[in-house]
């Protein structure tokens, strides 16, 4: 039993529909199951790399937004005392 058998790969239809031809190589992989499995694993790796990069971008964006929220909260909390002093 191989480690790759524990990974849930996309269906063959989805693989041939979405994977670029340089990875799917239908001329070779349709007739050779071993090459097909290798190509599907390559596609899985590419997808995981892309998703990891997107995840990092989202985390960076989230941190930036959280900092902006904190700055706005500080501004709003300092606004009430200033308004009170203006009213007096």
Secondary structure, DSSP 8 states (H G I E B T S, - for coil): --GGGGS----HHHHHHHS-HHHH-HHHHTT-HHHHHHHHHHHHHHHHHHHHHHHHHHHHHHHHHHHHHHHHHHHHHHHHHHHHHHH-
